[in-house]
């Protein structure tokens, strides 16, 4: 899932959550705020975090297979 899809998913879930709010201004302000903050935070994630997660994925999968689906340290 790319970042735009992820942010849109978050926004859509947030919009569904605030639709019950009786204050339309709060809905619009809250949605705008969420979009802005989500985009800023997503851009601030260090790319090395993703590289480490991806490079460690094979170790996680091997541990799960070895444990036959039981608990692992991951």
Secondary structure, DSSP 8 states (H G I E B T S, - for coil): --HHHHHHHHHHHHHHHHTT-S-HHHHHHHHHHHHHHHHHHHHHS-HHHHHHHHHHHHHHHHHHHHTTTS----
